[in-house]
Each structure stands twice: as structure tokens, then as C-alpha cells.
Amino acid sequence: MEFSLFAHMERLNPEQPHADLYAEFLDLCAIADASPMRAIWTGEHHGMEFTIAPNPFITITDLARRTKNVRLGTGTIVAPFWHPIKLAGEAAMTDLVTDGRLELGIARGAYSYEYERLSPGLDAWVAGQKMRETATLLRPLWAGDCAHEGTYFSFPSTTSSPKPAQPDGPPIWVAARDPNSHEFAVKSGFNVQVTPLWQGDDEIRSLMEKFNAACAAHDGPRPKIMILHHTYVGRDEADVDAAVKDLCRYYAYFGAWFQNKKPVTQGLIETIPQADIDAHPMYSPAALRRDLTVGTKQEIIDRLKRIEDLGYDEFSYWVDSGMTSARKKDGLARFIDEVMPAFGK
């Protein structure tokens, strides 16, 4: 099993300068690049200080000049916000300027807050259908002279300009959860990204079972599957407990953004009282301590061995957490130095 870093800028209060947040993000990426990690992933979000990532291609282009070793992936492009020709061209240009290091993760998106602003009236089902139509057009556009008459997009013969640096274009990864999404990805020859969020071992096994079922139903090469999970390696139990409290707060805000019911001012959602965070049963310290990849060195190794045994090809260390920059860097460094050697190179 290989490893990667999944990271964004995240702003907790208006006093934090964006320039400082970006410098902290770059520090984390530098740590990953100096390690045996395979890749860095960063995504796309709009109008949310909770996850600051308006265009991952810009970020990846900058990272390409600051890193030497890692692959650079979008985790993920929100495909319904893009026209296929535009996405194919910008991805190809990014692949060109990164010397062929791009990997293209795409998804339907998750936040109705963003749908309301970028594509009013869009719902999750239509977003998923638009994502599928877009994803299947990328390789034909990179190959050239692609004409299309579809449900959501129609255009005459078009060729991506420029062409990608990688001969067949960047590897494509699709975010999948339900069986139909796994079926679509595997049938299309795309790799799969899964995110169990806070739902623990049962969800991790279920997602792999759906992927395996999709693979069994189709001939051809087996694509890769990557799991994205919140991770922290603590110095000791007290340090782990402090990290879990940060993650309880993070998931309380994640849930508030997802439900799209609280007021948002200057890109920051209304403050959630600590008492409400403490009372939330799904995001309790005991539940997150059990269900996330959080713990001391040996606990993390044991958990990752179980994940590896299920058949996952890549584990992505999700560092967004509301923790301080110092805590994020310390936890990532311990993961690289103390956990990854247990899995070979």
C-alpha cells in the first residue's frame, strides 16, 4: 500500500491571513515531498473559508515548482462546474507544466451551498450524471477530434489544446460511494477514491466490497482504489486526546456546512457553541477515536495493516482538521518517520 497527503488551506477565524495559511499548506507539502509519499492531493471548493481551494490546477502548478518527487492530484475537481472541453484543456495544460505529474480526481460535489451559487437548481443526482458524461469525454478530447451529442453537453469535433504530457493523459480517479458509482468507474477504466469520513471500519469494508463487486463484474485490468481518511499520530495518549477534540470540532463544522442551514458571513459559518459540539453523538471523542485513523504509533500501524489487507492500494493522510499548523506538521512527520517504514518503501 502506498501513501499520499490530502491537504487544503482552512481558515478558522478572520484574523488568520490567507498568506500565512498558504505558507502553512506549502510547509506540509514540502514534508510530503521529502518523504516516500507517492502524491499530494488538493481539491476544489468555492466560497467556503472552511476549505479554501477555488482552483486546484493553480495550486498544483505552484506545487510543481516547489516539489520534485510527488505526483500532484486533484482531489477532487467538481465536474458539474466545468464544461468538458474546458476541463480537458486545463488538465492537459497542468499536466504539461508539471512535466506529466498530474493525476485527475473528479467528483459530483457534495455541498448544496456550492450548488446554489455555481449552478442553481442542481441536485446530487443530476450532478452525478453530469460528472459521468464529463469524465467519459476527457480521454477522447485528449486523443483529439472528439464530437459529442449528449444529455448535458453537445459540441462539434474538438481536440484538447494543448495535449497532455502523459501519452494517454493523466490517470483519472472518480470519487465513489454507492455501487453504481463503483460500477461506472471500473467499467470506464478509472481509478477509485473513497472517503468513509467518520463512519469507521464497517464503512471501510463496505466501500471495498462495492469496489470488488464492480471489478468482478468486468473483464480487463483492475483499477486502483485509494482511501482518504483523517489521520493523526500522537506522541502519547494525552496528545491523541487533544487531537481528537480538534477533530470533533472539525466534524461539527463539516456537518453544519453539509446541512447548509447556518448563516455564512464573509465565507465563515456561524460559530457553533462548544456545548453543541460536545453533545453531538456522531462526533463524540469516543466515536472519532474509534473510527478515524487516530492514535499512537502502533495503533496506527495496526489499523493501516487491516486496511492494506482489505486490498486498498493507497492510503491518503487527510490533514485538514482545524489543528494548529505545528500539530499538523508534527503528526505528519511522525506518520512518515514512525508509521510508513512498517510498510516498506
N, C-alpha and C positions, 0 to 999 in steps of 0.2 A: 504494500500500500504506500502510495506517495502522499506528500503533504503540500499544502498551499496556505496562503494567507488571504483572508477576505476582510477588506477594510474600507471605511469611508471617513470623511470628516463628520463629526457630530457636535452640535452646539447645544449646551445645556442652559445657557443664560446669555443675555445681550451684551454682557461685559466682556465676553471672550472674543478677541479679534479673529476674524477669519484667517488672517495671515498666520497667526500662531497655530490655529488648528491645522492649517495645511502643512506647516513645518513639522508638527507632531505626526501627521499622517506620513510624511516623507521619511521621518525617522523610523517608523515601523516598517516601511517598505525597504529601507536600507538594511535593517536587521534581517528581513526575509531574504533579500538578495545575497547577503553574505553567508547564507546558510544553504543546506542541501534542499531547501524547499523548491518545488517544481515551478510554482506560479504565484502570482498576485492577482486577485480578482477585485474589481470595483464596479459598482452598478450605476443605475440611472434613477434619479428621483427629482421631483420638482416642487418648489415652493415650501419645502419642509426643512427647517433647521435641524430636525431630528436626524436626518440623513441627507448630507449635502453632497449631491452628485448629479448636476444638471446634464453633463455630457461626458460619459466615461472615455470617449475617444480622445478628448482634450487631456484628461488626466493621464491616460496611458501613453500618449505621445510625449508628455513631460517625463513620465517614469522611464521611458525608453532611453532618454538621455542621461538618466541618473542611475540606471541599473545595467548589469552586464549579463546576468546568468538566468534570471527567471523568465518564464513565459508570462505574458500580460493578457489577462482575460476580462471580458465584460461579464459581470455577474449581478444583474443582467441588464441588457437592453430591453426596454419596454416596447415590444414590437408594434403594438397598435398605435403608438405615437409617431411611427415612421412610415414613409412610403417605401416600398421595396427597392426602387431604383436608388433613392437617396441612401438607404441603409447599406445597400451593396457597395455603392461608391465610397461612402465614408469609411466603411470597414476595410475596403481594399486599400484606400489611401493610408489608413492607420497601419495596416499590415506592411505597406511599403516603407513607411518612415520608421517602423520598429524593426526593420530587417527580418520580417517574417516571424515575429514572435507573438502575433495576435492569436487569441482564441476567442470565439464569439459565442457568448452565452446570451440566450434570448428567452423572454417570458411574456406572459399576457399582462403582467402587472397585478398588484394586489390592493392598492389603496383607492377607494372610491373618491377620496379627497382629490387625487390627481385626475381621475377620470372626469370629474365635474369641471375641472379647469382646462384640461387639454383636449377633451373630447366629450362634451356634454351629451348625456344620454347613453353613453357607452356602459354596458354591463359586463360582468365577468365572462358570460358565455360568448357574447359577440367578440369580446377582446381575445378570447382563446381562439376563435375561428379566424380572426384577422392575423393573429400570430402564426397560425399554421399555414395560411396562404402565403404570408410573407416569407416564412422560413424555407418553404419549398422552392421559392423563386431565387434564392441567393446564389446557389451553385449555377443554375442556368444563366443568370445575369453575369456571373464571373466568367463563365465559359464563352458567353457572347451571343449576340443575335437572338435574344430571347423575346418573343412576342407572347402576350398573355391576355386572355379574356376570362376573368374570374368573377367571384361573388362581390368582392370588395375593391379589386383593382383591375384595370384594363389599360394596356398600353401596346403600341406597335413595337416592332423589333428594336431592341435596345441592348447595348453592351456596356457593362460596368467600365467606367473610366475614372481612375486607372484600373489595371488588372492587379490582383493581389500579388504579393511577393511569393507566397506559397503556391506551388503549381496548381493545386486543386482548391485553393482558397483556404482561409483559416478553418480549423476544426470548429464545428458547430455543436453547441451544447443547448439542450432545451430543459427548462425547469419543469418538472413533472411531479404530480401528486396522485391523481386518480388513475385507474387502469387505462383509460382511453388515452391519456397523455403519454404514458409509457409506451403504449402500442404505437401511437403516432411517431414518437421519437425513434424507436427501434426500427420500425418499418421504413422510416426515412433515412436511416443510417446516421442518425445524430447521437451524440453522447447525451447523458442524462445528469442533471443536477437535482438533488433532493434536499429539502430543508425540513427536518422534523420539528423545528422550533423547540418548544418546551415539553413536547409530548412523550419523550423518553423512549425506552427500549422497545416497547411494543410497536411504536410508530416506525422506528428504525428498521425493525424486522419486516413490518408490513410493506414499507416502501421497497425493500429489496425483493420481497416476494412478488410484488407487482412487476418489477423490472424483470425478474427471472421468468415470469409467465409470458411477458411480451417477447423475450428472447426465444423462449421455447416454441413460440407460435410462428417464428420466422426463420427462414434459412439465411445464410450469409454471415459475415463476421459479427461477432458480439461487440457492441459499442462499450464504451467506458461508463461507469457510474461514479459520481462524486457526491459525498455527503458534506453539507455545510452545517456546522454546529458551534454554538457558543462554548468557548473553551477558556479555562484558566488553570494554571499550575501554581499552587500556593507553596509558600515557604514552609508553612506549618498549618495546623488546624485553625488557629486564630486568623491567619491571613486568608485562608479559604472562606471562613465565615464572613469576613469583611467583603470579599469579592462577591459572595452570594447576595449580600444585601444590595450591592450596586446592581446586580442583575435583576433582583426583584423590582427595583425602581425602573430599570430599563424596560422590562416586560410590561409593567403597568402603563408606561407611556406608549409602548408599542401597541398595546391593546386599545388605548384611547385614540391613537391615530387611526387604527384599523376600523374602529367603530364609527369614526367621523362624526362624533356628537358634541365634542367640546369646542369652545371658541378658540380661534387661532389669531394671534396678533403678531405682526412682524415675523411671521414664519415660526413662531413658538406657540405651542399649545398651552392652554390654561394649566396652571400649576395644579398638580394632584396632591391633596393633603397626605401627609405621611400616614395618618390613621387609615385612609382608604387603601394605601399600598399595603400596609400591614394586614388588613382584613381580607385581602383578595385570596381566595382559596387556591386558585390555579397557579398563582405565582408566589406561593409561600416559600420561605427559605428551605424548609424540609423537602418540598417538591422539587425545587430547582437544584438543590444539592444532589438529589437522587437522579434527576432526569437530564441534566446537562453534563457536558464533559468538563466537570469542575472538581478539583480535589488536589491531593498531594501527588507527588511523582508516581508512586506505584499504583495508586488508584487510576490515574490517567492511563498509564501503560496497560493495565488490565482491561480497562474499558475499550481502549483502541484495539487491543488484540481480539476482543469479541467482535468489534465492528469489522476488522480485517477478515476474520473467519467467516463472516456472512457473505463476503465477496466484494466489498467496496474497493474500488481501485484508487480512490483519492479521498483524503480527509482534509477539509478546509477549515482552518482555525479562524472562527468568526470572532474578531476582536472588538467590534462595536459593542459597547457595554455600559457607557456612562461612567466608566472608571477614569481616574486621572491618567494623564499621559505616562507618568512614571510607573504606575501599576500595570498599565498595558504593556509597556516595554519589558518590565521585569518578568511578567508572566510569559510573554512570548519568548524571551531569552531562555527561561527555564525549560519551556517546551522544546526548544531547539537543542539545548545542551544536555538535557537530562532525560527527555522522553524519546525524541526521534532516534537516538542511537540504538534503542531497543528494537528498531525496525530495519536495521541495516542502512545502506546508503540511501 
